[in-house]
């Protein structure tokens, strides 16, 4: 087999270098926003093989989106679009992944074509979301007719990043019949396909809401007389089964990497944790949520037999 041309090796080294360092999350393809393995790209300062001209491509596409009444910054700020086909289109146009894709992106009418394709994807996504929400409301009404009162327990998810974790938590929320779930910040929400897949049908029967700020949610809950516990491993945390659970109660669970935001923890009435006895000092968020929720329900049940 003949050795690969030097240009191929150079491109490969550039790609490996880009993959080897932690690049910041990008807005669409560069700025503030959300990224996935498909949309996450290196910075545009020359480290990406096809970064040259990316600023001009972004400006052209933003202009084309604006003509369709779409705000690129607003798209990046919508957590429900995280990982969507529309954002992948944007990223691939600004930072193409091959020489052929770069040549196509530079065609005069290509920005308009991509903008129209993104607009169609967004309409389809929103139509699906609205249809799912209508079904969700009907399912809640039907469930309310046959099941008992919900437990006065609210689950607050602070900028969780994994749709699979959210789906698992919605599944346990339905099984535990909690009052509601609040999905804050970047936390994926139904009808995100990965959330629905992991929830295995349970998401339709769980009241949920969205908020941009976990801190505001915590303050609103406290103002309504709801006790708020932050579930986090800190020097101030107490083991959850050593603390009497009041009712009503809200439990705040944090991001998989950085946990509950420090400002949110300061607002909490109590900090609780699950004890760990191994090398790792934390559990997967969905696992921890299950353990803490059922401990609270055990306490409220009052029957230790």
C-alpha positions in Angstrom: 0.0 0.0 0.0 1.4 3.4 -1.0 2.0 5.9 1.8 -0.7 8.6 2.3 0.2 11.9 0.7 1.7 14.5 3.1 -1.5 16.7 2.8 -3.6 13.8 4.1 -1.3 13.3 7.1 -1.3 17.1 7.8 -5.1 17.2 7.7 -5.3 14.1 10.0 -2.9 15.7 12.5 -5.0 18.8 12.6 -8.1 16.8 13.2 -6.5 14.8 16.0 -5.2 18.0 17.6 -8.7 19.5 17.5 -10.2 16.4 19.0 -7.6 16.2 21.7 -8.3 19.5 23.4 -11.5 20.7 25.1 -13.0 23.3 22.9 -15.6 25.7 24.3 -19.3 25.2 23.6 -20.3 27.3 20.5 -23.3 29.3 19.6 -24.5 27.5 16.5 -20.9 27.4 15.2 -19.1 30.0 17.3 -20.2 32.0 20.3 -22.5 31.3 23.3 -24.8 28.3 23.0 -25.0 24.6 22.9 -22.9 22.0 21.2 -23.1 18.3 20.6 -20.6 15.8 19.0 -22.1 16.9 15.7 -22.1 20.6 16.2 -19.1 21.0 18.5 -16.3 22.5 16.5 -12.8 23.9 17.3 -12.5 27.7 17.5 -12.2 29.6 14.3 -8.8 31.0 14.9 -7.1 28.8 12.3 -7.1 25.5 14.2 -9.9 24.1 12.1 -8.8 22.9 8.7 -11.5 24.9 6.9 -11.9 27.9 9.3 -10.7 30.4 6.7 -13.6 32.5 5.6 -15.9 31.2 8.4 -16.8 34.8 9.5 -18.0 35.6 6.1 -20.0 32.4 5.8 -21.6 33.1 9.2 -22.6 36.6 8.2 -24.1 35.4 4.9 -26.1 32.7 6.7 -27.2 35.0 9.5 -28.4 37.4 6.9 -30.3 34.7 5.1 -31.9 33.5 8.3 -32.9 37.1 9.2 -34.7 37.4 5.8 -36.8 34.4 6.9 -37.6 36.0 10.3 -35.2 33.8 12.2 -32.8 35.1 14.9 -29.6 33.0 15.0 -28.9 34.1 18.6 -32.4 33.1 19.6 -31.9 29.6 18.1 -28.7 29.1 20.0 -30.5 30.2 23.3 -33.2 27.6 22.9 -32.2 24.4 24.9 -34.8 22.4 23.0 -32.9 22.9 19.8 -29.7 21.4 21.3 -28.4 18.8 18.9 -31.1 19.5 16.4 -30.6 19.0 12.6 -31.1 22.8 12.2 -28.1 23.6 14.4 -26.0 20.9 12.7 -26.8 22.5 9.3 -25.6 25.9 10.6 -22.4 24.5 12.0 -21.6 22.5 8.9 -22.0 25.5 6.7 -19.8 27.8 8.8 -17.2 25.2 9.5 -17.3 22.5 6.7 -15.9 19.1 7.4 -14.3 18.5 4.0 -12.9 20.4 1.0 -16.0 19.4 -1.0 -18.4 20.8 1.6 -16.3 24.0 1.8 -16.6 24.5 -2.0 -20.3 24.0 -1.8 -20.6 26.4 1.1 -18.9 29.1 -0.9 -21.4 28.9 -3.7 -23.4 32.3 -4.0 -26.8 30.9 -3.2 -25.8 28.2 -0.7 -26.5 30.4 2.4 -30.1 30.9 1.2 -30.6 27.1 0.6 -29.2 26.3 4.1 -31.4 28.9 5.7 -34.5 27.6 4.0 -33.6 24.0 5.0 -33.1 25.2 8.6 -36.5 27.0 8.6 -38.2 23.8 7.4 -36.5 21.7 10.1 -37.5 24.2 12.8 -41.2 24.2 11.6 -41.2 20.4 11.7 -39.7 20.3 15.1 -42.1 22.9 16.6 -45.1 21.1 15.0 -44.0 17.9 16.6 -43.4 19.7 20.0 -46.9 21.3 19.9 -48.5 18.0 19.0 -46.7 16.2 21.8 -47.6 18.9 24.3 -51.3 18.5 23.4 -51.1 14.8 23.9 -49.2 15.3 27.2 -52.0 17.6 28.6 -54.7 15.0 27.6 -52.7 12.2 29.2 -52.3 14.2 32.4 -56.1 14.8 32.5 -56.8 11.2 32.0 -54.3 10.1 34.6 -55.8 12.5 37.1 -59.2 10.9 36.8 -57.9 7.4 37.9 -54.9 8.0 40.2 -54.7 9.5 43.7 -53.2 12.8 44.8 -49.6 13.5 43.9 -47.0 13.8 46.6 -46.0 17.4 47.4 -42.5 16.9 45.9 -40.9 19.0 43.2 -37.8 18.0 41.3 -35.6 20.8 40.0 -32.9 20.0 37.4 -30.2 22.6 37.3 -28.6 22.7 33.8 -28.4 18.9 33.3 -26.8 18.1 30.0 -27.9 14.5 29.4 -31.2 13.8 27.7 -30.9 10.2 28.8 -30.7 11.2 32.5 -33.7 13.5 32.1 -35.7 10.7 30.6 -34.8 8.4 33.5 -35.7 11.1 36.0 -39.1 11.6 34.3 -39.7 7.9 34.4 -39.0 7.8 38.2 -41.0 11.0 38.7 -44.0 9.2 37.2 -43.5 6.1 39.3 -43.1 8.2 42.4 -46.1 10.4 41.4 -44.3 13.6 42.3 -46.1 16.9 42.0 -43.9 18.3 39.1 -40.5 18.6 37.5 -38.9 21.9 36.6 -36.3 21.7 33.8 -33.9 24.7 34.1 -31.3 26.3 31.8 -29.9 23.9 29.2 -31.7 20.8 30.6 -33.3 18.9 27.6 -37.1 18.6 27.8 -39.8 16.6 26.0 -40.4 16.1 23.2 -36.6 15.7 22.8 -36.4 12.2 21.2 -33.7 10.9 23.6 -35.7 12.1 26.6 -38.8 10.4 25.3 -37.0 7.2 24.4 -35.4 6.8 27.9 -38.6 7.8 29.7 -40.4 4.8 27.9 -43.8 6.5 27.8 -43.7 7.9 31.3 -43.0 11.5 30.2 -46.6 12.0 29.1 -47.8 11.6 32.6 -45.4 13.9 34.4 -46.3 17.6 34.9 -43.2 19.6 33.9 -42.2 23.2 33.3 -39.2 25.0 31.9 -37.2 27.9 33.3 -34.1 29.8 32.2 -32.9 30.3 35.8 -32.7 27.7 38.5 -32.0 30.5 41.0 -35.3 32.2 40.2 -37.2 28.9 40.5 -35.7 28.2 43.9 -36.6 31.7 45.1 -40.2 31.4 43.8 -40.6 28.0 45.5 -39.4 29.4 48.8 -41.7 32.4 48.5 -44.6 29.9 48.2 -43.6 28.2 51.4 -41.9 25.2 49.8 -38.8 23.9 51.6 -35.8 23.5 49.1 -33.1 21.0 49.5 -29.9 21.0 47.4 -28.7 17.5 46.7 -25.0 17.9 46.5 -21.8 16.6 48.1 -20.4 19.5 50.1 -18.7 20.1 53.4 -22.1 21.3 54.7 -24.2 18.4 53.4 -26.0 16.0 55.7 -26.9 12.4 54.9 -30.4 12.5 53.5 -31.8 9.9 55.8 -30.6 11.8 58.9 -32.7 14.8 57.9 -36.5 14.9 58.5 -38.2 15.7 55.2 -40.8 18.5 55.4 -43.7 18.8 53.1 -44.0 20.4 50.6 -40.5 19.9 49.5 -38.3 20.6 46.4 -35.1 18.8 45.6 -32.5 20.4 43.4 -30.2 18.2 41.3 -27.3 19.6 39.3 -25.2 19.4 36.2 -23.4 16.0 35.7 -20.0 17.7 35.7 -20.2 20.7 38.0 -23.2 19.9 40.2 -25.6 22.4 41.5 -24.7 26.0 41.0 -23.0 27.6 44.0 -25.6 30.5 44.1 -28.4 28.0 44.1 -26.8 26.1 46.9 -26.7 29.3 49.0 -30.4 29.7 48.6 -31.3 26.2 49.6 -32.8 25.6 53.1 -30.8 22.3 53.5 -28.0 20.5 51.7 -28.2 16.7 51.6 -26.2 13.9 50.1 -25.9 10.2 49.7 -22.9 8.7 51.5 -20.4 7.0 49.3 -17.8 4.5 50.4 -15.6 3.9 47.3 -13.1 6.0 45.4 -15.8 8.0 43.6 -17.7 10.5 45.7 -20.8 10.9 43.6 -23.4 8.9 41.7 -25.1 9.3 38.3 -27.8 12.0 38.7 -30.6 9.7 37.8 -29.4 7.1 40.3 -29.0 9.7 43.0 -32.5 11.1 42.2 -34.1 7.7 42.6 -32.4 7.1 46.0 -33.3 10.5 47.4 -36.9 10.6 46.2 -37.7 7.2 47.6 -36.0 8.1 50.9 -38.3 11.1 51.1 -41.4 9.0 50.3 -40.3 6.4 52.9 -40.2 9.1 55.5 -43.6 10.5 54.5 -45.1 7.0 54.6 -44.3 6.7 58.3 -44.4 2.9 58.2 -41.0 1.3 58.6 -42.3 -2.3 58.5 
